[in-house]
């Protein structure tokens, strides 16, 4: 880790952890042989609440901040051209953009557990407005390492105590480093967004599969219930047929019994008739 990375890490830390983070990273730089970087890091001042939130905006809302600074470029061009009509058109846009960015900054701060009082909110808005008006202030806000809120006055930019601010235009090297960091932050944000969208798509696909499986299971259950109901109806039908068959068998057995009895009676009657016939023939022969 070099000084620039360490400085970014220090100002990205929660406000309550600023001192501890600064001291720990300063020790690390010194242990790595960068005594000058360690000394420079120790000299960094803890940001005020408004400055900390402005630094948060630089890290979390780089695109929105770029829009604000681009609007500042438009203001300076219109001023240089003495284009009053364009300045009148840009002014309400300036207020809308400041209102929107200040509101989003307050939301980000709340997410980090930092309340934004009316005084802090006013200082934050003044800092963002100074970034719009003054290019050096814009570079300082964009870098995300403010220790004090800024305010643009007639002769330049002052800090929260009304003292002339030490913001100066960044060197090409630091400006490029800041751009590289913002690019890396955007890439990280885009990657996180892509991963989130991929996870959502995966979850949606899983939900669809689960819904399809539930639908198939429901259909199979309903079909199984229908088959069971049909089988139960068939069993009832066969039970009825069996009862009818048993009843018919019982009636047939009764008829067989009656016919057998009648047959036996007829056979006895026939034997009796034959006997009487033989006796009658004997009596006739005796005569």
C-alpha positions as CSV (number, residue, x, y, z in Angstrom):
1,X,0.0,0.0,0.0
2,X,1.3,3.5,-0.9
3,X,0.4,6.9,0.5
4,X,-2.4,7.6,-2.0
5,X,-4.1,4.3,-1.3
6,X,-3.6,4.7,2.5
7,X,-5.1,8.3,2.3
8,X,-8.1,7.0,0.4
9,X,-8.6,4.3,3.0
10,X,-8.3,6.7,5.9
11,X,-11.0,9.1,4.5
12,X,-13.2,6.2,3.5
13,X,-13.3,4.9,7.1
14,X,-16.2,5.7,9.4
15,X,-15.7,9.1,11.1
16,X,-15.4,7.5,14.5
17,X,-12.6,5.3,13.2
18,X,-10.6,8.0,11.4
19,X,-7.8,8.4,14.0
20,X,-7.4,4.7,14.6
21,X,-7.3,3.9,10.9
22,X,-4.9,6.7,10.2
23,X,-2.5,5.6,12.9
24,X,-2.6,2.0,11.9
25,X,-1.9,2.7,8.3
26,X,0.8,5.2,9.2
27,X,2.5,2.4,11.1
28,X,2.1,0.1,8.1
29,X,3.7,2.6,5.8
30,X,6.6,3.1,8.1
31,X,7.1,-0.6,8.5
32,X,7.1,-0.9,4.7
33,X,9.9,1.6,4.5
34,X,7.9,4.7,3.5
35,X,8.7,7.0,6.4
36,X,7.7,10.1,4.4
37,X,4.4,8.7,3.5
38,X,3.8,7.7,7.2
39,X,4.6,11.3,8.3
40,X,2.3,12.7,5.6
41,X,-0.5,10.3,6.6
42,X,-0.2,11.3,10.3
43,X,-0.7,14.9,9.3
44,X,-4.1,14.3,7.7
45,X,-6.8,16.0,9.7
46,X,-10.0,14.3,10.8
47,X,-12.9,15.5,8.7
48,X,-15.8,17.4,10.1
49,X,-19.3,15.8,9.7
50,X,-20.1,17.8,6.7
51,X,-16.7,17.1,5.1
52,X,-17.1,13.4,5.8
53,X,-20.4,13.3,4.1
54,X,-19.0,15.2,1.1
55,X,-16.2,12.6,0.9
56,X,-18.9,9.9,1.0
57,X,-20.6,11.5,-1.9
58,X,-17.3,11.4,-3.9
59,X,-17.1,7.7,-3.3
60,X,-20.7,6.6,-3.6
61,X,-22.1,9.1,-6.1
62,X,-19.3,9.9,-8.5
63,X,-21.5,10.1,-11.6
64,X,-23.9,12.6,-9.9
65,X,-20.9,14.6,-8.7
66,X,-19.5,14.7,-12.2
67,X,-22.9,16.1,-13.4
68,X,-22.6,18.8,-10.8
69,X,-19.1,19.8,-11.8
70,X,-20.0,19.7,-15.5
71,X,-22.8,22.1,-14.8
72,X,-20.1,24.4,-13.2
73,X,-18.2,24.3,-16.5
74,X,-21.4,25.4,-18.3
75,X,-21.8,28.3,-15.8
76,X,-18.2,29.4,-16.4
77,X,-18.6,29.3,-20.1
78,X,-21.9,31.3,-20.0
79,X,-20.2,33.8,-17.7
80,X,-17.2,34.2,-20.0
81,X,-19.6,34.7,-22.9
82,X,-21.7,37.2,-21.0
83,X,-24.7,35.0,-21.9
84,X,-27.3,36.2,-19.5
85,X,-30.1,34.1,-21.0
86,X,-28.1,30.9,-20.6
87,X,-27.2,31.8,-17.0
88,X,-30.9,32.3,-16.2
89,X,-31.7,28.9,-17.7
90,X,-28.8,27.2,-15.8
91,X,-29.7,28.7,-12.4
92,X,-32.8,26.6,-11.6
93,X,-31.0,23.6,-12.9
94,X,-28.2,24.4,-10.4
95,X,-30.6,24.5,-7.5
96,X,-32.4,21.3,-8.5
97,X,-29.2,19.4,-8.9
98,X,-27.9,20.7,-5.5
99,X,-31.2,19.8,-3.8
100,X,-31.1,16.3,-5.3
101,X,-27.5,15.6,-4.5
102,X,-27.8,16.9,-0.9
103,X,-30.9,14.7,-0.3
104,X,-29.1,11.6,-1.7
105,X,-26.0,12.5,0.5
106,X,-28.2,12.7,3.6
107,X,-29.7,9.3,2.7
108,X,-26.2,7.8,2.3
109,X,-25.1,9.3,5.6
110,X,-28.2,7.8,7.3
111,X,-27.4,4.4,5.9
112,X,-23.9,4.8,7.5
113,X,-25.6,5.7,10.9
114,X,-24.7,9.4,10.6
115,X,-27.5,11.9,11.3
116,X,-27.5,15.1,9.3
117,X,-28.5,18.2,11.3
118,X,-29.8,21.4,9.6
119,X,-26.4,23.0,10.1
120,X,-24.5,20.1,8.7
121,X,-26.9,19.9,5.8
122,X,-26.4,23.6,5.0
123,X,-22.6,23.2,5.1
124,X,-22.8,20.2,2.8
125,X,-24.8,22.1,0.3
126,X,-22.4,25.0,0.5
127,X,-19.5,22.6,-0.1
128,X,-21.3,21.1,-3.2
129,X,-22.0,24.6,-4.5
130,X,-18.4,25.6,-4.0
131,X,-17.4,22.5,-6.0
132,X,-19.7,23.7,-8.8
133,X,-18.4,27.3,-8.8
134,X,-14.6,26.8,-8.2
135,X,-12.7,24.2,-10.3
136,X,-10.1,23.7,-7.5
137,X,-12.8,23.1,-5.0
138,X,-14.4,20.7,-7.5
139,X,-11.2,18.7,-7.8
140,X,-10.9,18.6,-4.0
141,X,-14.4,17.4,-3.5
142,X,-14.0,14.9,-6.2
143,X,-10.9,13.5,-4.6
144,X,-12.8,12.6,-1.5
145,X,-10.3,13.8,1.1
146,X,-11.8,16.9,2.6
147,X,-11.2,17.6,6.2
148,X,-13.5,20.7,6.3
149,X,-16.6,21.8,4.5
150,X,-16.1,24.5,1.9
151,X,-18.0,27.7,1.1
152,X,-17.5,30.0,-1.9
153,X,-17.4,33.7,-1.1
154,X,-16.7,36.7,-3.3
155,X,-13.0,36.3,-3.3
156,X,-12.6,32.6,-3.3
157,X,-13.3,29.4,-1.2
158,X,-13.2,29.3,2.7
159,X,-13.4,26.5,5.2
160,X,-15.9,26.1,8.0
161,X,-14.1,28.6,10.1
162,X,-14.2,31.2,7.4
163,X,-10.5,30.9,6.8
164,X,-9.2,30.7,3.2
165,X,-9.3,27.1,2.2
166,X,-6.1,25.3,1.2
167,X,-7.7,23.7,-1.8
168,X,-5.5,24.0,-4.8
169,X,-5.8,22.5,-8.3
170,X,-4.6,18.9,-8.2
171,X,-1.5,17.9,-10.1
172,X,-2.0,16.0,-13.2
173,X,-0.7,12.9,-11.4
174,X,-3.2,13.2,-8.5
175,X,-6.0,14.2,-10.9
176,X,-5.3,11.0,-13.0
177,X,-5.1,8.9,-9.8
178,X,-8.5,10.3,-8.7
179,X,-9.9,9.5,-12.1
180,X,-8.5,6.0,-11.9
181,X,-10.0,5.5,-8.5
182,X,-13.4,6.7,-9.7
183,X,-13.1,4.4,-12.7
184,X,-12.3,1.5,-10.4
185,X,-15.2,2.4,-8.1
186,X,-17.6,2.5,-11.1
187,X,-16.3,-0.8,-12.3
188,X,-16.7,-2.3,-8.9
189,X,-20.2,-0.9,-8.7
190,X,-21.1,-2.2,-12.1
191,X,-19.7,-5.6,-11.2
192,X,-21.7,-5.7,-8.0
193,X,-24.8,-4.6,-10.0
194,X,-24.2,-7.3,-12.6
195,X,-23.7,-9.9,-9.8
196,X,-26.8,-8.7,-8.1
197,X,-28.8,-9.0,-11.4
198,X,-27.3,-12.4,-12.1
199,X,-28.3,-13.5,-8.6
200,X,-31.8,-12.2,-9.2
201,X,-32.0,-14.0,-12.6
202,X,-30.7,-17.2,-11.0
203,X,-33.3,-16.8,-8.2
204,X,-36.0,-16.1,-10.7
205,X,-35.1,-19.2,-12.7
206,X,-35.0,-21.2,-9.5
207,X,-38.4,-19.9,-8.5
208,X,-39.7,-20.8,-12.0
209,X,-38.3,-24.3,-11.7
210,X,-39.8,-24.7,-8.3
211,X,-43.2,-23.4,-9.5
212,X,-43.1,-25.8,-12.4
213,X,-42.1,-28.6,-10.1
214,X,-44.9,-27.7,-7.8
215,X,-47.4,-27.6,-10.7
216,X,-46.2,-31.0,-11.9
217,X,-46.4,-32.4,-8.4
218,X,-49.9,-31.0,-8.0
219,X,-51.0,-32.4,-11.4
220,X,-49.5,-35.8,-10.4
221,X,-51.3,-35.7,-7.1
222,X,-54.6,-34.7,-8.7
223,X,-54.2,-37.6,-11.3
224,X,-53.4,-40.0,-8.5
225,X,-56.5,-38.9,-6.6
226,X,-58.6,-39.3,-9.7
227,X,-57.2,-42.8,-10.2
228,X,-57.8,-43.7,-6.6
229,X,-61.3,-42.4,-6.8
230,X,-61.9,-44.4,-10.0
231,X,-60.5,-47.5,-8.4
232,X,-62.7,-47.0,-5.3
233,X,-65.7,-46.6,-7.5
234,X,-64.8,-49.8,-9.4
235,X,-64.4,-51.6,-6.1
236,X,-67.8,-50.5,-5.0
237,X,-69.2,-51.6,-8.3
238,X,-67.6,-55.0,-8.0
239,X,-68.8,-55.3,-4.4
240,X,-72.3,-54.7,-5.7
241,X,-71.9,-57.2,-8.4
242,X,-70.5,-59.7,-6.0
243,X,-73.5,-59.2,-3.6
244,X,-75.9,-59.6,-6.5
245,X,-74.1,-62.7,-7.6
246,X,-74.2,-64.1,-4.1
247,X,-77.9,-63.4,-3.9
248,X,-78.5,-65.0,-7.3
249,X,-76.5,-68.0,-6.2
250,X,-78.5,-68.3,-3.0
251,X,-81.8,-68.1,-5.0
252,X,-80.4,-70.7,-7.5
253,X,-79.4,-73.0,-4.7
254,X,-82.9,-72.7,-3.2
255,X,-84.5,-73.5,-6.6
256,X,-82.2,-76.5,-6.9
257,X,-83.2,-77.7,-3.5
258,X,-86.9,-77.3,-4.3
259,X,-86.5,-79.1,-7.7
260,X,-84.6,-81.9,-5.9
261,X,-87.3,-82.2,-3.4
262,X,-90.0,-82.2,-6.1
263,X,-88.0,-84.8,-8.1
264,X,-87.7,-87.0,-5.0
265,X,-91.5,-86.7,-4.4
266,X,-92.2,-87.6,-8.1
267,X,-89.9,-90.6,-7.8
268,X,-91.7,-91.8,-4.7
269,X,-95.1,-91.2,-6.4
270,X,-93.9,-93.2,-9.4
271,X,-92.6,-96.1,-7.3
272,X,-95.9,-96.1,-5.4
273,X,-97.9,-96.1,-8.6
274,X,-95.8,-99.0,-10.0
275,X,-96.4,-100.9,-6.8
276,X,-100.1,-100.4,-7.0
277,X,-100.0,-101.4,-10.6
278,X,-98.2,-104.7,-9.8
279,X,-100.6,-105.5,-7.0
280,X,-103.6,-104.7,-9.2
281,X,-102.3,-107.1,-11.9
282,X,-101.8,-109.9,-9.3
283,X,-105.4,-109.5,-8.1
284,X,-106.6,-109.6,-11.7
285,X,-104.7,-112.7,-12.4
286,X,-106.2,-114.5,-9.3
287,X,-109.6,-113.8,-10.6
